[in-house]
Amino acid sequence: MPKYESMKVKKGDTVVVLSGKSQGRQGKIIRVLAKKDRVYVERVNMIKRHTKPTKNSQGGIVEKEASIHVSNVALYCPKCARGVRVGYTIHKDGSKVRACKRCGQEL
């Protein structure tokens, strides 16, 4: 068994940043690093990377997303219109789905 637990957020989820320089901004998760407990959020926590020219690319200053620790983001609930904690509900057929802890809506 791996020593890390599964995360409550996954690729494609809309999240709100809770702390840091991008606090309050929301975006879609584009990449998840489960072993490091980090996520990449679209157009959030942007950094500038100086790249060397190669055969395939011109080089120069490239702006891209940096990772954010998963504890600094909260899943966005469209009904509550804010970042919320995530719980789970189990349907009668045995399927397990994520739900908003605040209003109970499935996410």
KETORDO-393344 format. One record per residue (C-alpha): residue in one letter; x, y, z. Coordinates in steps of 0.2 Angstrom, whole numbers, padded with zeros to 4 digits, always signed. Layout:
REM residues N
aXYZ
...
END
This chain:
REM residues 107
m+0000+0000+0000
p+0007+0017-0004
k+0011+0029+0010
y+0001+0043+0003
e-0018+0044+0004
s-0029+0048-0011
m-0034+0067-0013
k-0051+0074-0012
v-0048+0084-0028
k-0044+0078-0045
k-0039+0084-0063
g-0053+0095-0070
d-0060+0101-0054
t-0063+0119-0051
v-0055+0125-0035
v-0052+0141-0025
v-0035+0146-0018
l-0036+0149+0000
s-0019+0156+0004
g-0003+0163-0004
k-0001+0177-0018
s-0015+0170-0028
q-0028+0170-0014
g-0046+0171-0019
r-0043+0166-0037
q-0051+0151-0044
g-0047+0139-0059
k-0047+0122-0065
i-0034+0109-0060
i-0023+0104-0074
r-0011+0092-0066
v-0011+0082-0049
l+0005+0076-0040
a-0002+0064-0027
k+0014+0058-0020
k+0019+0076-0016
d+0002+0082-0011
r+0003+0096-0024
v-0009+0102-0038
y-0007+0114-0054
v-0021+0126-0056
e-0024+0134-0073
r-0017+0152-0073
v-0014+0153-0055
n+0003+0154-0046
m+0012+0159-0062
i+0031+0159-0063
k+0044+0165-0076
r+0056+0152-0082
h+0071+0156-0093
t+0073+0143-0106
k+0088+0140-0117
p+0085+0139-0136
t+0084+0121-0143
k+0082+0113-0159
n+0063+0113-0156
s+0060+0129-0147
q+0066+0147-0148
g+0070+0150-0130
g+0067+0165-0119
i+0056+0169-0104
v+0042+0157-0103
e+0027+0160-0091
k+0020+0144-0083
e+0010+0138-0068
a+0019+0132-0052
s+0012+0119-0041
i+0002+0123-0025
h+0000+0112-0010
v-0017+0103-0009
s-0020+0110+0008
n-0021+0128+0000
v-0035+0124-0012
a-0053+0121-0008
l-0066+0113-0020
y-0078+0126-0028
c-0097+0122-0025
p-0108+0131-0038
k-0123+0131-0026
c-0114+0139-0012
a-0103+0150-0024
r-0087+0147-0013
g-0074+0135-0008
v-0080+0121+0003
r-0074+0105+0012
v-0078+0089+0003
g-0087+0074+0011
y-0093+0058+0003
t-0111+0050+0001
i-0115+0032-0003
h-0129+0029-0015
k-0141+0014-0013
d-0132+0005-0027
g-0115+0006-0018
s-0107+0020-0028
k-0097+0033-0018
v-0098+0051-0023
r-0091+0068-0017
a-0103+0080-0009
c-0102+0098-0002
k-0101+0097+0017
r-0110+0114+0018
c-0126+0111+0007
g-0125+0092+0003
q-0125+0094-0016
e-0115+0081-0026
l-0099+0088-0034
END
